[in-house]
Amino acid sequence: MVSTHVWILVKVSILVAGVSVIGARAGQNGPESFASIISHGAICDGNGANAEADTAAAEAIAAAGQDIYLPSNNYCIFKRPIALHRPGQRIFGDGPAASKILVYDVFGANGRNGFDEGVLNLEAPGQAVRGISMSFRQPAEPKRRSDLVTYQPAIRARQPATDLADLLIAGATTCIDMGGNSNAGNSHLTKIDTGCFDYGIRLDGSLDTVSIQDHHSYPFQMTGAQAAVFGRAQNIAIDLGRVDDYAIQGGLCLGQTCLNLFNGAQGGAFGTVTGYDFDGAAIGINMTTPNASLVGAALTFSSGSDSQHAIIQSAGRLVISGSSFFAIATTALDTFTGGLQSITGSEWNVGRYDAAVIIANCLGESNAPAVNGLSATSCRITLSGNTVERDPSIRFQHPWLDSLNAEVVIATGNSVTATSQGGPFIKIANDTPGNRVIGNSSPGWTNYVANIAMPNQLTPLPVGGIGGIYNSN
């Protein structure tokens, strides 16, 4: 990306309805004052010549330990990043539709202090940013990611008990940076919309619970060309390194990689995801580290092209229940190559399309460390109690579950809703100890065991074997 210098344009006003520009709120340790930057000498007329006055006003409020209030209707330009130092200090506004920060790339060389610093910097525990929007100017017609302007993070917060709420951030490189081996545990992120080109929310090094509620990541305030660059797999909505117990509740991710679990400086993440919509994602969930664990429920995955995947897992522990998978393309919804995966009680609507759960190139991770107290089992997948909708008029070339070389397959109580004339439903790599393919209802569909040495030789279930059990299918 193109590196550049920024000044920051903030939309503010002089009065708060019903209160003066300098007021008080009840803090944990007694009253704490807040002030509008207008009351501290900011001009806020959108003129770059007055940027120093605007910036100095915000810095003076921050240095005095007061909260910075950003109401609406005037424009202020900041030349330098703004930092909060007192525990519990806030930057707040009247809501993202009213209190707006605009970040431009055209104001000169005074706006950058390095990429380890954000536009807004929270440098003490218990600080907050609430009720504002931040919009970053980008080229209108980028052809590739390198055409974009590279900005500092919109918000940098690497302290415990951070409170981020009612925010809208668009066009930045990274929206919210809580990584860098920081202990941002016991933090709450609520009602946040992100539309950034590298990361929406990035967490790493958190040693306590981080809650993310009602998060939406999608290409808003963007041209068609910008949205095309946004909607690619290298753009990540939520990026999780070391997080000791994340809780993601509600929200939507459109395009891009929605949830990426990687091995951070101190390990991986474990936690829960509920009620989240992975809508047409390049990758819904990408799990690449044996130190990661995710338990999900009431999730919705949809795939609209061959380049979109609900799940790609090569390591770690993934447990999903009561969820929905929907495909209108021929790609595999779930590609599993290592770790432990269990999907139960879910609906798979693959209609006329040859979508499947694919287990391929399963190298295993038998030497992997324990995942949050549980041993990481090499290439073990469980599919139980799932309902699969397939078009009976189509003779599918690939089964719903296609195991090429998994160590253990447990498939029990799954059913397909329509009768077929011989299309495949379950195929397992070969007859290995530990396999359990039992009680699957697939009238007219065929279930197979394949020989790895001779993959074209398929033996219908049930079969006698060296340890696998295949009954009542």
N, C-alpha and C positions, 0 to 999 in steps of 0.2 A: 504494500500500500504506500501511497504518497505521504511522507511526513510533512507536517506544516505547523505553523504557529497559530494560536487561536486567541481571540478575545471572546467574551461571553456576554450575550445580550439577555437581560432579564426583564420580563414584563411585570411592572409593579405599579401601585398607586399610592396616594398620600394617605387616604383614610380607610379605616376598617369600619364597616357599618356598625354604628352604635358604640364604638370605643375610639380612643385616641390612638395616635401612632406610637405612643410609648405606654405600655400597660404592664400588667403583672399577671402571673398565673401561680397556682399553688404547686410548688415543687415538692419533692420528697423531703427536702431539708428546709422548707419554708418558701416564701414567695420568691420567684425568679422573674426578673423583668424581661420584656421583649421590646424590640423597637423596629419600626420601619426604617429602611435605609435612607428614605427621604429626610427623616428627622436628623440624620447625621451628615448632611451636606451633599448627598448624591443629587446630581442634576437629572439624570434619567430621561433624557430627551432623544435617545437613539443616535446621538452625535459622538463619533469616535474621539473628538477633541476633548470630551468630558469624561472619558473612560477612567482616567486617574481619580477623579473626584468620586465617581461611582464605586470604584474598587476600594478606595481608601475608606469610604463610609461602611461598606460591608466588613472590611477588616477591623475597623474600630469597634463595631458592635461585637464581632467575634472575640476580639482581644479583651473586651470588658466582661466577657462571660455571659452576655445577653443572648437571647434567642433572636435570630434574624427572621423578620416577618416580610414576606413577599406578597403584597396584595396585587391588584390588577390594574391595567389600563395605561401605564407608562412603560417606557423601555429603558433599562440600564445596561451598560456594557462593563464587564469586568475584564481587566487586563491580566489578572493573575488568578490562579486557583484559590478557592476559599476553604479555609480549614477551621474546624471547631476543636477546642482544646479542653473545655470544662466538661466533666462527666454530666450527662443529662442534657447537654445543650442541643438546640434544635435549629433547623432551617424549615420553615413551614409557610404555607400559602393558603389561598381560598379554594383550592382544588385545581386539578390539572387543566380544566377548561378556562381558568381565570388567571392563574399565576404561572407564567411561562418563562423558562430560560431558553434562550436561543444561542447556539454556539456556531460561530462562523470561522472560516479558514482564511479570510481576506484582510484581517486587521493588522497584520504585521508580526514582529518578532518578539513581542513582549509577553505572549500568553502561554509559554511552555516552560515548565520546570522539570521535565523528564516524565517518562511513562510510568514510573512508580508512584506518581501522584495523580489524583483525579481532578475533575472539575470541582466537585464538592468532596471534601475529605473529612471523615469522622475519625478522630484520633484519640477518643477516650470512651470508656464504657458507658452504655445507656444513652447514647446520642440518637437523634432521629432526623429523618427527612420525611415530610408529610405534605400532601396536598399541592404538588407542583407538577409541571411537565417540563421536559428537556428535549429540545429538537436540535439536531446537528445537520448542518448543510453538507450535502454530498453532490457530486456531479450528476446532472439530470439523466444522462444516457451512458452509464458505464457499460463497457463491453465485457469486462472481466473484473475480478476482485482487485487486481493491482491498480485499477483506475480510481478506486475509492480513496478518500482522504482518511489517513490514520489519525485518530484522536486519542487523547487520554481517556481513561474510563469516566463515564458520567458521574458515578458515585464510587468512591473507594472507602470501604468500611472494614477494618480488620481488628475490631474490638468486640468484647462480649456485650450481649444485651442490646444490640442494635435494633432500632425500630424503623422500618421503612414501610410506608403505607400510602395508598391513594396516589400512585405515581404513574406517569406515562413518559417513556423514554424512547425516542426514535432517531435512527440514523447514526448512532454512535458506533464505534468499533466494539467496545464492551459497555454494556449498560451498567451492571453492578458487579464490582470486583470485591469479593470477600475471600480471595485466595491468598497466594503468597505465603503459605504455611502460617496463616493467622488463626488465632483462637477466637472465632466469631460465634462461638456457641451461645445458647440461650437467646438467640435472635429471632425476630419475627418479621416476615415479609408478607404483606397483605395487600390485596387488590392492586397488583402491579401489571402494567402492560409494557412489554419490551419488544422493540423492533430494531435490533442491532445486528451488525454484520459478522462479528466473531462469536461473542457470547452474550446471552441475555443475563443470566445469573451464574456467577462462578464462585464455588465454595471449595476450600481446601484448608485443612488444619484445624477444623472445628472440633473441640473436645466435649461438646454438649449439644443438646437438641437444637436444630434449626427448623423452624416452621415456615413453610411457603404455602399461602392460601390464596386462591382465586388469581392465579397467574395466567396471563395470556401472552403468547409470543406469536406475532404475525407481522406481515409487511405493511404496516399502516404508514401514512404520510410519505408514500414512496411512489415514484413513477413505475411504469411497467418494467423498464430496464433495471431499475434498482431492485424491484421485487424478484426479478429473475436471478440476480446475483445473490439475494437474500436466501432464496429457497434451494439451497444446496447442502450436501451432507456435512461439509466442513464448518458450517455455521451451526452453533450449538445453543439451544434454548436454556437448558440447565446443565451445568458441568459440575460433577461431584467427584472430588478427590477424597481426602480424609474428612469424613463427617460422622461423628458418633451419634447416630440416631437422627436422621432427617425425617420430616413428616410433610409430604406434599399432598394437599387436599384441594381438589377442584381446579379447573382451568382448562386451557386449550393450547395446543401447539400446531401451527400450520406450516407445512414444508419443513426443511432443514432437519438436523438431528435433534430430536426433542430432549432426550435424557441420556447423557453420556456418563458412565461410571468408569473412572480411570484410577490408576494407582498413583496416589499423591505422595508427597515427600514423607509422610508418616503412615501411609497405608491407604486403605479403601474406605468406602462409605457403607453404612447399613441403615435401613429404615423402611418406611412405608409410602406407597403412592395410592391414593384413592380418588375415584371420580374424575380422572383426567382423560381428556380427549386427544388422542394422537391422530390428527386429521391430515391425511395425505402426506405423512412425514417421509422424508428421504430415509430416515431410520427412526423408528419410534423409541425403542430402548436399545442402546448399544453398551454391552457389558464386556470389558476386556481384561479385568483383573480378578485373580482368585480371591482377593481380599474384600470383594464387594458382595453385598447382599441386598436384595430388593423383594419385598412382599407387597403385592398389588391386588386390588379388588375394585370392581365396578369401573374397569378401564374400557375405553373404546378405541380400537385400532381400525383405520381404513386405508386401503391401498388403491390408488387410481392409475398407476402406471408401472411398467416393469422395473423402473428404477427405485421404487418405494418398497420399504420393508417394515413390518411391524416390529420385529425383534431380530437382532443379530447378537448372538452370545458365544463367546469363545472361552469363558472362564466364569467363576463365581457361582452364586446361588440365586436363582430366580424362581419365585413362587407366585403364581397368578391364579385367582379364582373369580368366578362370577363376572366374567368380562365378555366382550364382544369383538370378533374379528371379521372384517368385511373386505372382500377383494373384488375389484373389477378389472384385474390385470392377471397376467399369467405368471408373475414372479412368485417365489416362495414368500409367504407371510412371515414364517419363522425359520431362520437359519441357525442351527445349533451345532457348534463344533467343539464344545468342551464345557465342563462344570456340571452343575446340577440344575435341572429345570423341571418344574412341575406346573402343569396347567390343568385346572379342574373346573367342572361345572360351568363351562363357557360355551358360547355359541360361535360357530364358524359358518359364515355365509359366503360361500365361494361360487354359487350360482353356476354359470356356464364356463367358468374359468379354471384352468388347470393349476390352481394354487395349492400349496402343500406345506406341511412341516417337514423341513429337509434337515437331516442329520448327515453331515458330510465332513470328510477329512478330520475325523474326531481323534486328535492326538492324545487327548487326556491330560490330566494334571495331577497324577498320582503323588507327586512330590510337593504339591502345593501346601502352604500352611493352612491352619484352621481358619474358617471364615466366621468371625464373631462367635467363637465357641463351638462351631459345627465343622466337622471335617468336610473338606471339599472333595466330593466324589467325582471321579473321572468319568465323563461322558455318560451320565445317567439321566434319563428323561422319563417323566411320568405324565401320562395323559389319561385323565379319568373323568367319567361322567360328562363328557362334552357332547354337544349336539351339532352335527354337521349338515348343512344344507347344500346339496349339489343337484345340478340339473340332470334328471334321469335320461334325457334324450341324447346326452353327450357321452361318448366313450372316452374317458379320460386316459391320457398317456402316463400320468403320474398319480400315485395314491395321495390321499390326504396326509398320511404319515409315511414318509419315505426315509428309512434308516439305511445309510450306506455302510457304516461301521461303528455304531454305538456299542459301548461296553454292555449296558443294560437298558432294555426297553420295557417299561411297564405301561400297558395300554388296557384299561379295564372299564367296562360299562359305557363305552362310547357308542353313539348311534348315528346313522345317516338317515335323513328323513325320507328319501325317495328310493324306490326299487330300481336297480340297474340291470343291464343285460351283460354283466361280466366285467365292468370297469373295476380298477383296483381301489381298495380302501386303505389297507394297512400292509406295508411291506417292511420286514425287519432284515437287518444285515445278514445274520445267519443264526443258527440255533446255538445260543450260548447260555451257560448257567446264569440264572437270575432273571432271564426273560419271563414276563408274565403277560400274555395276551389272552384275556379272559372276559367273557360275557359281553362282547361287542356285538351290537345289532346292526347288521349290514346286509339285508336281504338282496340277493342278486349281485352284490359287489363281491370281489374276490380278495382274500387275505393271503399273503405269501411270506415264505421264508426264502431269502436269496443266499446263494453261496458266494462269498467274497471272491474266491478263486475263479468262479465261473458265474459272473453276475447275471448272465442271461438265462441261467437255469433257475426257474422259480418253482417252488414246491408249495402247493396250497396248504393252508392250515386246516385242521390240526395235524401235527406231525409228532413222531417220537423223536427224542433228542438226547442230549447229554446233560440236561438240567433245566431247560426251558419248559414252561407249562403253557399249553395252548388249548383251552377248553371253551365250549359253548359259544363259539363265534359263528 
